Amino acid sequence: MLKTFFSKFLLPSIVKSAKYLLDINYKEKASQKSDSDLVIGYSASKIVETLKPDEKEVFFSTIRLYFTIAVVWLIETTNTVSSEMLRSTLFLLDKTLKNTELSAVIGSQSHISKIFSIISSVHYLMKCLQQNKNSLSQPVPPENPSLTAEQCQARKACIHMIEMIGWLEQTTDYQTDIPEHLFNPLKSVIRGLARLPLVNSFARTPPILWSIGWNPEFSGNLKTIIPPPPGEYLQDRDVLKQFIYRINLLGWISRQQFEETWMALLGVLSATPVDDIDGKEEDQERIRTSCLAVKSITSLLLQTLLLPQPGNPQNSYFLIQPRDKPLAFQHTKCGKKLMCVRLPIHTALQKLLRFERLEEQILNVNTERTATSGSYSLSQVSLEYLNAAAGLIEDNEDLDGSASSNSSPLSTSVGGIASFQLREQCLTAMGLDIHSCLHFLLDLYSQWLSPQTCPYTPLTLLTEVTKSVVALSDIFMEKTQFEWMLDTFLEVQRIHPAEDEVIAQYLIFGICKAAAVLGIEQDILDKLKKLLELSLRSTYLPTKISTLHGLLYLLEQGGGDESFPLLPTATEYILKHLDAADSLKPCNDNEDHILILWAVTFYIMENFQEEISEEEFSQKIYQICLNVCGNSEECVSSAVYLTVLHGLERLLVAEILTGKEANVLLKLTVERIRTGTPVFSMAALGFFLSCMYIGKSTNMWSNELVPDISKTSDRSHTTGKQMDTEFLLVAMERVTTLFDRIKKAYPFEAEIVCEILPGFLMEFFPVQEILNKIITEFLSSQQPHPQLMAKVIFEVFQYLHKQSQEEVIHEWVLLSLSNFMQRSPLSMAIWSLSCFFVSATRNYWLQALFPHIQNRMGIMEEQDRVLFCIAGVNFRDQLQNEEQKQAYFNTIQSVALPHTPYADLLSCL
């Protein structure tokens, strides 16, 4: 009995309460929770309010650890647990470990026993999830009989971590039978636990070392701290592979650990033979090992781009500084409203696309990244960021890429200078000296890339070093480093065989990137033009892709003599390849090429209008865009569609598209909203909203709706009124599409559309039109989501309350009463009226009950009848007009049959 009570009632409630404690937006999201969930969340929050600030961290961390232990106990005793409960438990633990303050509490000496328990619990969960299909055994250090009981427990926890990291190393996202919604948080939890100081050094150690007799000195109170692997062991490629995997997975937890890792990998590189290679197998093996070391040391340094905590892949993401800056409209009042309405759709679309990192930047992302969530790309940071890092921009220069208001979702869109300063602050706080690391590494690379040595440097190492320089250029800190890259790459390109396309892709990109930072001089410009034309004619697709990325860096310098000579080459290549048949639905290999091609296209259209104004380029591109937007989903890949729509939306917001062009696109997106799959429909909805807000702000649609208005000499009030009526009719016809989509959408889609509807409707339509539409939709028997429509009515009424338009609310409630009472069954009518009355009230206590009432659709128990009476009486009391009160009484009396809720209400009036 106790197990049943615990598993069915107590544990789920505890997990829910913890999720609400974790959710900083709990109050805002409360309307989406059930009544029992609200009570749980409220009770839990009240407990926290009684704690002191320093006690809260201990409370949070402790209670969430116990959830995991409780779930394991449940599995052990009942052999069953719901997938949702398991997901919630892993979610809680993951969020706890990602929080710097909470993970510090867990990792402290006072919580050692809890660490033992939680590692054991997660280890058990992992075995259960994989159903013991794969062996978890890994080489472990020999037993030590002199260890104390607590030290033995600590050693056991370390061995569990070794096994879990080893399992992750052998298991990819695509090779596991564990569902993705469980595998991803489990992997993150394992990584978070492995970063705890107690087990971290064990977790970073390649297990293969234990099998080849390595016997380090164990230190620390619990004998769990071991030194990094010696350099001679890392010369073994198998050992190095395991070490690299753990570095990339776990990062580092201190400056000392970073420096130890850096020195260990540098030791491998320093032992690389170059001038005495004679083809022996052992020499070839050392070269392969050195290539691995180059990859690893590059990855180590790039982890300094992780923010907010460099070196911590658990709670940080690689800095991304987009080339596109916020548009002027986004800083206007209307623009900020648009961004706020667009944000829920943007976030939902990213979740649909399974983005690991949810970006709030809506229009200010690199176009080629719109539909892909790649972790790192060639255009990771903008030219402005690189100039700031190289000291080519003064710190006090205007940050034109910065947001203008913290109240807008644009607040996360900071300029390149600000991004660089933020990273510098983070590195300074950790005490890292990346400057010296780069100097030392580039000096070593110079030896391998110099004209004297380059012909003798093994090809695999030469390629890997070139690739490393390109990646590390994102963290260059001096102008001289870009000068070195430009000179070195030009020299390598001159003496290296042109047939080597693999290295050519890195050389052309590095040359373009360095030239963009340093400024293009005439002698370099001629070389660049020839190199670009040659690379774009390559048959090797990666070379074309890297060339287009490099071209974008050159175009970022802006219009003028430097960039204009490169435009004909770019536009000719764009028209040739975007018009190809495979550009709409490219294969996987070709998709990256098409996406970066669209990025170049839209960047030119937005930033080089004057240079291309006399050409047919813009019109041809517009026709191709229409083809993409108008084709069926079977003919267009979602990535291409999203990329094109993103680029068009920027052109729209930048007011580069004409009203006529935007109107044609709007019609296509309206049709896509109505008939498209969720990804296509959501993307089209975002473009639709931008069209509406831009049209209102710039009066874009006026000439489309009334073509002869500019020719009319009598600009009377009547003409303006006619135009307003025309606009209203067309706009209402378009917005009807949203209500149609709600009826056929999946629940999550309908929830997003209903979330943005109230604010959108109040922005564009008269109150009478809005109320008529939403009440009709709410009462429609064809409406599959009445709960969501009830929330729309509630939000609209809240807006009217703020505008002191209670009289309008009262009139519409009285007018609609009879229609509400005709709903069947009776429970549905009572529920609808209860929602209606509570929405109409100004009483804060009743308004707070709306989420509870909203979730009781179709239920008519005693509490529902009582709430109906309370809400009905409250509405009567708010009526100021005696005639209205009498009309209300008469309407209730006409349906007050004995023993019905109407009779109960009538007796209370």
N, C-alpha and C positions, 0 to 999 in steps of 0.2 A: 504493500500500500504506500509506504514512504517513497519507494522508487518511482511509482506511478505518479504520485503527487509532484515529486521533484521534477521529473522529466516532462510532464504535460503542462504544469502550471508555473512552478517557481523558477526553473532555469530559463525558460523562454522570456519570462518577465524581467529577470535580471539582465539578460543579454540586451533586451530592448532598452532598458533604462540606461545601460552603459552606452549604447549607440547614441542616445539623446544627449547624454552628458558630453559625449565626444563632439557632437554636432554644434558648431558655433552658430549655425543658422537655425537652431531648433525652433525659436519663436516664429520665424518667418515660415517655416515648413510645417508648423503645427496643424494647419488646416488640412494637411494631407494624411494625418494619422487618425487611427481609430480612437474611440473614446477610452478604451482600456490602455492603449499606448500613451495617451495624453496623461492619464493619472499616474502611470509608471514614471514617465519622464518628469512630470511635475514633482512627484515625491522624491525622486533621485536628486533633482536640482535643489530641492529644499535641504537635503542632507548636506550637500556641498556648501551651501550658503552659511552653514554653521561652523565651517572649518576655517582656520587661519590660512593665509596664503601659502606658508611653507608646508602646512599639513595637506593641502589639496593635492600637491604633486605625489606625495606618498599614497594618498587615498586612491587617486586615479590609477597609478601604476599597480598598486596591490590588488585592487578589485578586478582589474582586467586580467591579471595573471591568474587569479583564482577561477575566472570563467573557463579558461582553457583546461585547468586542472579538473574542474567540475565536469566538463564535457568528456574528458578522457575517462573519468570515473563512471560516467553514464554508459559509455561504450563498453567498458570492462564488465559492468554489472548487468546491463540489459542487452548488450550486443546490437544496439540500434541507436541512431541519432539522425535527425533530419538533415538534409543537405543544406537547407537555409540556416539552421542553427550552427552548423559547422562553418559555413561561409561567414556568418556574423562573428563567430568567435575568432577566426583567423583575421578578419577585418579589424576587429578591436585590437588584437595583439599587434598587428602590423602597424596600425596608426600609433600605438603606444611606443613602439620601437623607433618609429620615424621621428617622434617628437624628441628634440634634443634634451629638454629638461627631464622628461619622464624616463628616457633611456638612461640618463645619468643616474637617476634615483635607483632604477633597477640594477644597474651595474655597480652600485656602491657596496662596500664591505658589509653593511648592515642587512643586505638582501641576498647574501650568498645562498642561503637555503632555498629561497624562492627561485634563484637562477637554476639550481640543480633540478628543482621540480618542473619548471617550465620547459627546460631543454629535454628532460625525460618525456614530458607530455607531448611535445611536438614530434619527437622521435617516434613515439608510439603512434601518433596520428599519421605520420608519413608511412609507417609500415602497414597500417590499416588501409590507407587509401590505395596503396599499390598492391594490396592483397598478397604481399610477400612474393610477387612474381620475380623481382630482381633481388639478387643478394646485396645486402648492405655492407658486407664485411670489407674492411680496408686494412692495410698494414698499420699496426699500432705499435707504440713504444713498449718495450718489455716491462713486465710487472716488477714493482719495487716493493718488497715486503716491509721495508722500513717506514712506509707512509702511514700517517695517522688515519683514523676513520674519516675525518673531514677531508683530508687530502685524497683519500681513495674516492670519495664522492666527487670531488673536483676532477680527478683523473677520468672517472666514468663519464662525466658531463663532456669533457674534452673529446673523449673517444666517440661519443654520440655525435658531436659536431663534425668530427672527421668523417664519419659515415654519412651524415646528411649532405655535407659539401661534396663528397665523392659521388653520392647519388645524383645530385644536381649536375655534376660534371658529365655523368654518363647519360643523362636524360635531357632531351631537348623538349621544347614546347610541343613539337609535332610527333614525338615518339612516345608519349605517355598516354596511358588510358585514363588518367585522372582528368576530370572535366576542367576546362580552362578557368572557370570561375572559382575553382578551388586551388588549382595548381599555381596560378599567378600569386595569390596572397600567401600561399605556403612557401613559395620560393622567396618572396620578400621577407617573410618572418624568419626563415633560416638565415638569410643574409643579415638581418637585424640582430639576431642572437649571436651570430659569428663575430659581430663587431664589438660585443661586450668585452671589456678588458680581461675578464677572467679566462676566456677561451680563445681570444683573438689570435694570439701567437700560434696556438695549436692549429686553429682553422686555416691560417695562412701557410702552414708548412706542407710541402708536397708529401703525401703519404708514402710515396715510393722510397723516400729517404729512410723510413723505418725498416724497410725490407733489405736495404743494402748496408745495414750496420751502423748508421749514423747514431752517435750516442752523445747528444749535447748535454750541457749542464742545465738542470731545471732549477729555476729560482722563484722567488716570491713566497709568501706565507703558505700558499697551497701548492707550491711546486708546479705551477701551470704556465710559467713564463719561460720561453725558450728563445735563443737567439735566431736571427735569420739564417737561411742556408748558406754555408761557406761557398766562396766563389768556385772552388774546384768541383763541387758537386753540381753547380749550375751549368758547367760545361757539358754535362750530360743532357741531351735534347729532351729526353722523357721527363727528367726532373724539371727542366726549364718550362716545358709545356704546362705541367701541373702548377708550377709557381705562377706563371703568367695568368692562368685561369683564375687563380685565387686573388691575384692583385686586381684584375679587372672586375671581379665580382664584389670584392670587399673594400677596395680603395685602401686608405690608410686612416689611422685614428690619432696620429700625433705627428709633430714635426720630426721627432727622432725616427719614427718608423718610415716616414717618407725618405729621409736622408739615408737610412740603412738600405732601403730598397733601391734607391738611386745608385748608391755605391756598388751594390751587388750586381746590378745589371750593367753598370759601366765597366765593372771588372770583366764581364763576359765579352763586351765589345772591344776592350783594350787588348784582349788576347787573340783578336781576329787576324789571321794571316792574309796578306795581300800580295806582296811581291815575291813570295816563295811558294806559290801554289804550283804543284806539279801533277795534279790530277789524281793523287792518292785518295783512297776512299776516306781515310781519316781527316784529310784536309777538307774534302767536300762536306763531311759531316760537321766540321767546325764552322764552315761557311753557312750551312743551314742553321746551325745553332745561333750564329751571329745575326742572321736575318730575323730569327725569332726574338732575339734580344733587342734589335732595332724596333720591331713592332711593339714590344713591351715597354721600352723606355719612352716611346712616343705616346703610348696610351697613358703611361704614368704622368707625363707632363700635361697632357690634354685634360686630365682629371682636375687640373687647377682651374679649368673653365666651369667646373660644376659650381652652381650657386643654389642656395645661399651658403653652403658649406663645402669648400673645395676638398676633394678627396673622399667625399661621402656619397656614393651612388645610391645609398638607401633613401635619403630624403632630399636629394638635390638633382637638378637637371642641368644639362649643358647649356651654357649661355647661348641664346640665339638673338642676334641683332639684325632685324630685317632691313633690307635696302630701301623699301618703301616707307615713306614717312606719313604721319597722319595728315589727312586732307583738311583744307580750311573749313569745309562744311562740318566736319566732325567736332569742331570747337564752338559751333553755334548752338543756340538753345535747341533748335529743331534737330540738329545733328546729334546732340547728346540724348535727346529723347529716342531717336532712331537706334542709337547704340544700345540703350537700355532695353528696348523692345527686341532688338536682334540677339541679345546675349543668350536668352534661354534656347533659342533655335540653334545658335552657333554651338552651344555646349552640348545640346542633344545630338547634333550632327557628328560632333567629335566622338561622342560615346558610341554612336552607331558604327563609326569607322574604327572603333576600338583604339582610339588614341590613348597611349599611356599617360601623356601629359596634356591636360586640358588647358588650352590657352584662352585667355580673355580677349586677346587682341583679335579683332574681327576682320578688319580690312587691312591691317598693317602687318601682314605676314608675307613672306616670300611666296609668290604665286605658285611656284612649283611644289611648295610644301602644303598646299591647301588640302589635298586629299591623301597625303602620305605622312606618316608619323616617324619617319626615319630618325635614328638617334643622332646621326652626324652626317653632314653633307659638305660639299665643296664650298658652298656659299653660306657658311655658318654665321659669319659676322659681316657687317657692312663695311664699305670703304671708309665711312666716317669713323667707325670704331677703330679700324686699322690706323688711320691718320692720327687719332687721339693717342693710341698706344705708342706710335712712333714719334710723338711729340711734334707733329706737324700742324696741330690745332691748339690754340691757347685754351686753357681751362675756362676762361671767362667769356669765351665766344658764345653767341646765342645758341641755345639748344633747341633748334627748330624742330627736332623730332620728339620733343617732350610733350607730354599731355598738358592740357590747360586746366583741367579740373579733376579733383579727386573723386567727384561724384559720378564720373563717367567710367564705363568699362575701359576707356582709353587710358586710365591712370597707370596701367602696367606698361604702356608703350612709351618707353623713355628713349632718348637719343643715344647715339653711339658714345658721346663723351661721358654721359652719366653712367652708362653701362660699364665703361672702362673704369671709371672712378669707383663704382660699386665693387667690382672685382678686385681692384687694388686694395680697397679697405679690407676685404675678406682675407686676402693673402697676407696683408700686414698683421691682421689679428692672429693669424696662425704662425707668424714668424717665418714664412717660407721665402727663400731667396731663389726665385725662378730665374732672375737675371744671370746669376753665375752659372746655373745649370745650362742655360741656353748657350752662353759663351763657350763653355767647355765642350758641349756636344757639337756645336757648329765648327769648332776648331778641328775636332776629330773627323767630322764629315768632310771638311775642306781637304784633308789628306787623301780621302778616297775619291773626291770629285775633281781634284786638280788636273789640269791638262797633262801633267807628267805621269800621274798615277791612274787616271780614269781608264785608259785603254787596257790596263792590267787588272783593274778591280773586277772581281767576278760579277757576271751579269746579274745574277739574282740579288747580290748584295747592292750593286749599283742601283737597281730598280727599287729595292726596298728603302734605300737611303733617300733617293729622289722623292719617293712617296712620303717619307717621313718629313722631309723639309717642307713639302707642300702643306701637310697637316699642321706642323709646328708654326707655320707662318701666321696662323691665327693668334698665336701668343707672342709673336715678335714684339720687342719693346724698344727698338732703336731703328732709326732710318738706315743706318749702316747695314743692318741685317737684311733689309729689303734690297739694298744696293748689292750686297753679296749674293743674294739669291738670283737677282736679275743677271748679273755678270756671269755667275757660275753656270746657270741654266742655259744662257746663250752660248757659252763656250762648249758645254756638253752637247747641246743641240748641233753645234757646228762639227764636232769631231766624231760624234756617235753615229752609227749607221742609221740612215733614215728609215730603213725597213723595220726597225724595232718600234712597232706601234705601241707596245705596252708602256715603255718608258716615255714615249712621245706624248702620251695623254697627260702625264704629270708635268713635263717640261713646258708645254704650251700654256697650261693653266698657271703655273708658277710665274712664267714670263709676263703674262697678261696682268696677273695680280700685283706683282712687284712694280710693273710699269704704271699701273693705275695709282698706286700709292705715291710713287716718286714724281709722277707727272710725265707726260709723253713729249719727248723732244723729237724734232723732225727726223733725225737719223734713226731713232728707235721706231718712229711711226711707220716708216717705209718697211722696216724689217717686220714689224707687227702685222702690217697689212698682208704681206706675202705669207707669213706664217699662218695667219688666220685662214686665208684662202686655201692654202695647202692642207691644213688640218681639217677644214670643213669638207674637203673632197676625199678625205680618208674613207676607206672601206671598213675601218674598225670603229664600231659604234661608240665605245667609251671615249675615243679621241674626240669625236664630234661633241659628245656631251660635255667633256671638260673644256673644250674650246668655247662652247656657248656660255658656260659658267664664267670663263675668263673674259669673254666679250661683255658680259653684264658688269663686271668690275670696271672695265674701260668706259662703258656708257655711264656709270655712276659719277664720273667726273663732271657730267653735265654737257650741255650743248656748247657749240663754239668750234674753233678750228681744230681742237684736238680730237673730238669724237666724231665730227661730221664726216670725215673721209672714210670712216669705217661703216657708215650706215648703208651705202649701196650694197656692200658685200653682205651685210646682215639681212637687209630686206629681200634681196634676190634669193638668198638661201631659205628664208622663211616662207615666201610664196611658193617656192618649188616643193617644199616638203609638207607644209600644212595642207596643201591642196591634194595631196596624195590620198589614195583610197584607204590606206592603213592608218591614217592619222586620227580617225574617229574611234576605232576600237583596236588599238595596237596590241601586239603580243607583249608578254611580260618583259622581254628583252628590249623591246622598242619603246615601251611606255615612258621610261625616264627621259628618253630623247624627246619625245613629243611634249612632255610636260615642261621641260626646260625651254623648249622652243616657244611654247606659248608664253612663258615668263618673259623671254626676250621681246616677243611681239608686243605684249601689253606695256612693257616698260618703255619701248620706243614710242608707242602711240600716246602714252601719258606725258612723256618728258621731252619729246622731240616733235611737237606738233608743227612748229614753224619749218623745220628742216624737211618734213615729209608732206607739207600742206599742198604742194603742187603735184604730187604724185598720186597715182591711183591706189597706193598701198592701203590706205585706211578703208576705202570702199571695198576692196577685195577681201580684206580681213573681216570686215563687218558681214559680208556675205557668207564667209566660211563660218563665222560665229552663229549666224542664223541657221545654217545647215546643222551645226552641232546641237543647238537648242531645240530645233524642230524635228530632228530624227527620233525614231523610236529607241527605246532603251536597249533593244537587241542590237542596234547598230552603233551605239555610242557607249564607251566604257564610263563607269561612274567617275573615275579619276579625271578623265578628260572633261567630262561635263562640269564637274565641280570647279576644275581649274579655269575653264572658260568663263563660267558664271562669276567666279571671283574677280577675274580680270575685267569683265564687263561692268561689274558693280563698282569697281574703283573708277572706271571711266565715267560711269553715271554720276557718282558722287562728286567727281572732279569737274562735272558739267562739261565734259568733252563730247559725250553723246548728245545729239539733238533730241528734241521732244519727239519728233517723228520716229527716229531710230529706237528710242526708248519705248515708245508706245507699241511698236511691232514686237519687241522683245518681251514686253509686259504681257501681251496676248499669249505668246508662246509659254511663258512661265505660269500663267493662270491655268492653261490647259494641263500643264505638267503637275500643278498642285492637285488638280482634280483627279488625274488618272495615274500619276506616277507612283513608283514604289517609295518606301519611306525615305531613302537617301536622296533620290531625285526630288521628291516632293518637298522635303525640308529645305534643300538648297534653293529650290524655286521660290519657296515662301520667303526666304531671306531677301532675295532679289525683289520680290513683289513689294515687301515693306519699304525697301530703299526707294523704289520707284514712287511709292505713295508719298513718302516724306519729302523726297527731293522735289516732286511735283508740286507739293504744297508750298515749299519754301521758295521755289524759283518761279512759280506760276507756269511750270513747264507745259501743263496739259491744256492751258487756256486756248492756245492757237489750234490744238488738235480737236478740241470739242466744239469750238466756234471759229471755223477757219476764216470767216470774213470780218471778224471783230476789229482787226487792225485797219480794215478799209472803211469801217463805219464811221461816218462823220459825227453822228449823234451818239455820243457815248453816254447815254442817259442811264438813270438808275434801273430802268426797265431792262436794258440790254445786259447790264451787270447781273440783274436778278435772273435773267434767262440763262446766262452762262453758269451761275451758281446751281440752278436747277439741273442743267445738263450735266454738270460735273457730279452732282449728287446722284443722279440716276446711274451714270456710268460707274461711279465709285461703289454704289450699293450693289450693282450687278456683279462687280468684281469681288466684293467682300462676301457675297453669297457663296462664292467658291470655297471660302474657309469653312462655312457651316456645312457645306456638302462634304468637305473632306473630313470633318469631325465625325459625320455619320458613318463613313466607311473606313475610318482610320483604325489602326491598332490603338489600344488604350494609352500607351505611352505617347503616341503621336497626338491623340486627342487632348491629353493632359497639357502638352506643350502649347498647342494652338489656343486652348482655353486660357492658359496662363497669360498669353500676350493680348488676347482679345479685348478685355475691358479698357486698358489704356489706349489701345489702337482705335477702338470705336469712339471713345470720348474725344479723341484728338481730331477726328475727321467728320463726324456726323452729328446732326441735331439730336437732342435728347429723345424727342418723340419717336424718331426713326429707330434709334437704338433700342428703346424699351419695347417697341412693337416687335422688333426682330428677335430679341433674346427671349422674350416671354413666349412668343410663338414657337421658337425652337425648343424651349424648355417643356412646353406642353405637348409637343408633337409625339404621337405614338410611334413615329419612325426614329425617334432619337434614342440611340443605344447608350448614351452617356449622360443621363439626367443629373447625376451627382455633379459632374463637371459643369454642366450648364447652370446648376444651382449656384455654384461658386462664382460663375460669371455674373449672375444677377446680383449676388451679394457684393461683389467688387464694384459694380456699376452704381449700386445704391450707396455704397460708402463714398464714392466720388461725389455723388449728388448731395450727400449730407455735408461734405466739406464745402460745397458751394451754396449751402443753405437753401436747397431746393426741395425741402420736405413736402411742400404742397404738390409738386409734380409726382413725387413718390406716392402720396396718399391717393391722388386721382387715379393713378394707374393700378394700384392695388384694388381699389373699389371697382374699377372698370373690369378687372380680370377675375374677380372673385367667382363669378358664376362659371367661368371656363375651368377654373381650378377644381370646383366642386363636381364637375362632370367627369373627372378622371376616374378610371376604374383600374384595379379594385379600390375599395374605400381606403385601405391602408396607404395606397399611393397618393390619393387625394389629400389625406391628412398630412402625410409627409411633405408634399409639395407646398401646402398652405403654411405648414410650420416653417419651412425654409423661407417662404415669401415674407411671412410676418417678421421673422427674426432679421431678415435682410433689411426690412423697412424701418426697424426700430433704431432709436438713438441711444437706447439703454446699453451701456457697455457690458453689463453682466449678461444680458441676453445675447449680445453679439459674440461674447466669448464662448457661448454654447453652440455656435453655428457648426464648427467641425464635428461636434458630437451628433447633432441632428442630421448633418449631411451624410454621415455614415450609417444612419439607421433607416435607409430607404427600404420600403416594403415591410417594415416591422411595425406592429401596432400593439405594443404591450402597455401596461398601466402607465409607465413613465412617459411613453409617447403621447398618451391622451392628456396627461398632466401638462407636459410641455406645450402641447397644442393650445390648451386653455390659457396658460400663462401668456403665451405669445399673442393669442387672439385678444385677450383683455388689454394687454399692453398696447396693441395697435389701436384699439378703440379709444384708450385714454390719450393717445397722441393726436387724435383728430380734434381740430380746433372748431370746426363748423358743426353746429347741431344737426343740420340737414345731412351731413355726411355720416354722423353717428347713427342717425335714424335709418339711413339707407343701408348702412353696414348691419344694423340690428335686423332689419327686414330680410336682408339676403340670407343671414344665418338662420333666421326663423323659418324661411321657406324650405330648408332642407333638414331641419332639426327633428328627425324621426326619433322615436324613443330608443334609448339604449345606444345611441350613436355618439361619437365624439362631438358632433354638432350640438346635440342636446346638452351635453356637459358644458360646452362653451356658452350656450344660450343661458344656462342657469347661472353662469358667472357674470354675465353682462348686466 
